[in-house]
């Protein structure tokens, strides 16, 4: 269910499949992603496959959060392990949660820094 890329499983290719994205909270993600999806749902936000676009990025990034669309961006080909993918997803889902719960002004450096600090222990 994945492809091999230079001897490593390429998890970012896995998340492009709509069938697998439907199962993102159980089969392909750990408890931290499941936890974040649950708490986003409690805030009234259903996060589905359409919220996880997998796009080409430079090699310096694994993912990001687009506050204008509410999408968790996953960088195609930039994950070396399932754990790395899960960590990236959880980190970006915290930004999504903060955006919904606290109405973060992403142009305000204090707001942005606070959200980054909240992601750090994860």
C-alpha positions as a Python dict, from the first residue, in 0.01 Angstrom:
ca = {
    (1, 'X'): (0, 0, 0),
    (2, 'X'): (295, 235, -37),
    (3, 'X'): (587, 274, -270),
    (4, 'X'): (954, 237, -202),
    (5, 'X'): (1167, 545, -253),
    (6, 'X'): (1543, 504, -204),
    (7, 'X'): (1483, 217, 35),
    (8, 'X'): (1232, 408, 248),
    (9, 'X'): (856, 383, 243),
    (10, 'X'): (709, 698, 91),
    (11, 'X'): (418, 776, 323),
    (12, 'X'): (324, 1097, 145),
    (13, 'X'): (221, 896, -160),
    (14, 'X'): (-3, 684, 64),
    (15, 'X'): (-204, 985, 179),
    (16, 'X'): (-295, 1079, -178),
    (17, 'X'): (-533, 785, -204),
    (18, 'X'): (-894, 892, -124),
    (19, 'X'): (-973, 547, 15),
    (20, 'X'): (-686, 569, 259),
    (21, 'X'): (-758, 930, 349),
    (22, 'X'): (-1098, 815, 468),
    (23, 'X'): (-915, 593, 717),
    (24, 'X'): (-662, 860, 812),
    (25, 'X'): (-771, 865, 1178),
    (26, 'X'): (-713, 494, 1237),
    (27, 'X'): (-508, 280, 999),
    (28, 'X'): (-248, 537, 889),
    (29, 'X'): (-224, 761, 1190),
    (30, 'X'): (-143, 722, 1552),
    (31, 'X'): (-327, 826, 1865),
    (32, 'X'): (-219, 1190, 1848),
    (33, 'X'): (-382, 1241, 1506),
    (34, 'X'): (-694, 1056, 1621),
    (35, 'X'): (-703, 1276, 1933),
    (36, 'X'): (-678, 1597, 1728),
    (37, 'X'): (-946, 1485, 1481),
    (38, 'X'): (-1177, 1401, 1773),
    (39, 'X'): (-1128, 1741, 1935),
    (40, 'X'): (-1173, 1925, 1607),
    (41, 'X'): (-1502, 1740, 1566),
    (42, 'X'): (-1603, 1847, 1919),
    (43, 'X'): (-1542, 2206, 1805),
    (44, 'X'): (-1779, 2149, 1514),
    (45, 'X'): (-1518, 2089, 1245),
    (46, 'X'): (-1528, 1767, 1044),
    (47, 'X'): (-1184, 1707, 897),
    (48, 'X'): (-1201, 1487, 593),
    (49, 'X'): (-977, 1374, 308),
    (50, 'X'): (-1021, 1707, 131),
    (51, 'X'): (-838, 1878, 421),
    (52, 'X'): (-513, 1687, 354),
    (53, 'X'): (-383, 1783, 9),
    (54, 'X'): (-51, 1623, -74),
    (55, 'X'): (157, 1860, -288),
    (56, 'X'): (516, 1892, -409),
    (57, 'X'): (730, 2102, -173),
    (58, 'X'): (1095, 2183, -132),
    (59, 'X'): (1292, 1929, 70),
    (60, 'X'): (1309, 2161, 373),
    (61, 'X'): (941, 2110, 458),
    (62, 'X'): (723, 1814, 550),
    (63, 'X'): (397, 2004, 570),
    (64, 'X'): (218, 2318, 667),
    (65, 'X'): (-113, 2474, 763),
    (66, 'X'): (-300, 2699, 521),
    (67, 'X'): (-511, 2923, 744),
    (68, 'X'): (-708, 3060, 449),
    (69, 'X'): (-840, 2718, 341),
    (70, 'X'): (-809, 2531, 670),
    (71, 'X'): (-606, 2261, 494),
    (72, 'X'): (-323, 2059, 642),
    (73, 'X'): (-67, 2050, 362),
    (74, 'X'): (140, 1732, 335),
    (75, 'X'): (458, 1750, 129),
    (76, 'X'): (479, 1481, -133),
    (77, 'X'): (787, 1262, -104),
    (78, 'X'): (923, 1431, 210),
    (79, 'X'): (836, 1170, 474),
    (80, 'X'): (1092, 909, 566),
    (81, 'X'): (868, 720, 808),
    (82, 'X'): (513, 683, 929),
    (83, 'X'): (614, 847, 1259),
    (84, 'X'): (742, 1156, 1073),
    (85, 'X'): (415, 1180, 880),
    (86, 'X'): (207, 1143, 1199),
    (87, 'X'): (413, 1407, 1380),
    (88, 'X'): (369, 1650, 1091),
    (89, 'X'): (-5, 1584, 1072),
    (90, 'X'): (-48, 1633, 1446),
    (91, 'X'): (156, 1954, 1447),
    (92, 'X'): (-49, 2103, 1164),
    (93, 'X'): (-379, 1983, 1315),
    (94, 'X'): (-291, 2177, 1631),
    (95, 'X'): (-265, 2489, 1414),
    (96, 'X'): (-605, 2409, 1264),
    (97, 'X'): (-751, 2361, 1613),
    (98, 'X'): (-600, 2690, 1732),
    (99, 'X'): (-736, 2865, 1423),
    (100, 'X'): (-1088, 2742, 1499),
    (101, 'X'): (-1089, 2761, 1879),
    (102, 'X'): (-890, 3081, 1935),
    (103, 'X'): (-942, 3273, 1609),
    (104, 'X'): (-566, 3313, 1557),
    (105, 'X'): (-448, 3616, 1366),
    (106, 'X'): (-164, 3451, 1172),
    (107, 'X'): (-14, 3790, 1083),
    (108, 'X'): (25, 3869, 1453),
    (109, 'X'): (362, 3722, 1553),
    (110, 'X'): (251, 3669, 1913),
    (111, 'X'): (-49, 3464, 1801),
    (112, 'X'): (164, 3264, 1560),
    (113, 'X'): (436, 3205, 1820),
    (114, 'X'): (179, 3090, 2076),
    (115, 'X'): (43, 2832, 1833),
    (116, 'X'): (396, 2711, 1756),
    (117, 'X'): (471, 2673, 2128),
    (118, 'X'): (153, 2468, 2170),
    (119, 'X'): (274, 2235, 1892),
    (120, 'X'): (623, 2193, 2028),
    (121, 'X'): (570, 1915, 2285),
    (122, 'X'): (390, 1703, 2024),
}
